[in-house]
């Protein structure tokens, strides 16, 4: 069962990476079993590394809207090739720091010194 899942993940990754010029993408060894890593070498492209999560590829394969999402990923990689050095799927979300809702945020010890 594991071999068929690996094959399914690799086929999906190849389909997504087909947006890049042929011969510019090469699979490299990964430190962990959870990701697929690729090196990109082509003139005029800033993109050098692609990392795909195996778990995310499995979920994508089972998704009813996978065709649409794969097309989106292909366009996103092609667009990113000239701007970014590395591409990661799924992207890491950077959480913004929380800001106070309104007014000044006073610390309790400041209030104690005023009273």
C-alpha positions in Angstrom: 0.0 0.0 0.0 2.8 2.4 0.8 4.4 2.0 -2.7 1.2 3.0 -4.4 0.9 6.1 -2.2 4.5 7.1 -2.9 3.8 6.7 -6.6 0.7 8.7 -6.4 2.5 11.5 -4.6 5.4 11.5 -7.1 3.0 11.6 -10.1 1.1 14.5 -8.5 4.4 16.4 -7.8 5.5 15.8 -11.4 2.2 17.1 -12.7 2.5 20.3 -10.6 6.2 20.8 -11.5 5.5 20.4 -15.3 4.8 24.1 -15.3 8.6 24.7 -15.2 10.8 24.3 -18.3 11.5 20.6 -19.0 14.9 19.4 -17.7 15.2 22.3 -15.2 13.8 20.3 -12.2 15.6 17.4 -10.5 14.6 15.5 -7.4 17.1 15.5 -4.5 17.4 13.5 -1.4 15.3 14.7 1.5 16.3 14.6 5.2 12.9 13.3 6.2 10.2 11.1 4.8 7.6 13.8 5.1 8.7 16.0 2.2 9.7 15.8 -1.5 12.6 18.1 -2.4 13.5 19.3 -5.8 16.4 21.4 -7.1 15.7 23.8 -10.0 18.5 24.9 -12.4 17.6 27.1 -15.3 18.9 30.4 -16.8 16.7 33.4 -16.0 15.0 31.8 -13.0 15.6 32.8 -9.4 13.9 29.7 -8.1 16.4 27.1 -6.8 14.5 24.8 -4.4 11.0 23.4 -4.2 9.7 21.5 -1.1 6.4 19.6 -1.2 4.7 18.0 1.8 3.7 14.4 1.2 0.7 14.7 3.5 -0.5 17.7 1.6 -0.1 16.0 -1.7 -2.1 13.0 -0.4 -4.9 15.3 0.7 -4.8 17.1 -2.6 -5.1 13.8 -4.5 -8.3 12.9 -2.6 -9.8 16.3 -2.9 -12.8 16.5 -5.3 -11.5 19.9 -6.6 -7.9 18.6 -7.1 -7.9 19.6 -10.8 -8.5 23.2 -10.0 -6.0 23.3 -7.2 -3.3 21.6 -9.3 -3.8 24.2 -12.0 -3.5 27.0 -9.4 -0.3 25.4 -8.0 1.2 25.2 -11.5 0.4 28.9 -12.2 1.8 29.8 -8.7 5.1 28.0 -9.3 5.5 29.5 -12.8 4.8 33.0 -11.4 7.1 32.4 -8.4 10.0 31.1 -10.5 11.2 34.6 -11.4 10.7 36.2 -8.0 11.5 33.7 -5.2 14.5 31.5 -4.4 12.4 28.7 -2.8 8.9 27.4 -3.0 7.1 25.4 -0.3 3.7 23.7 -0.5 1.8 24.3 1.7 3.1 27.7 2.4 3.9 28.6 6.0 1.5 31.2 7.4 3.2 33.9 9.4 0.9 35.0 12.2 0.8 38.8 12.9 1.3 39.9 16.4 -1.8 40.9 18.3 -2.4 44.6 18.8 -4.6 46.2 21.5 -8.1 46.8 20.3 -8.5 50.5 21.2 -6.7 53.1 23.3 -3.4 52.7 25.1 -2.4 49.3 26.5 -1.3 50.1 30.0 0.5 47.5 32.2 -1.0 46.9 35.6 2.0 48.3 37.5 1.6 51.6 35.6 -2.0 51.8 36.8 -1.0 51.0 40.4 1.6 53.9 40.4 -1.0 56.4 39.3 -3.5 55.6 42.0 
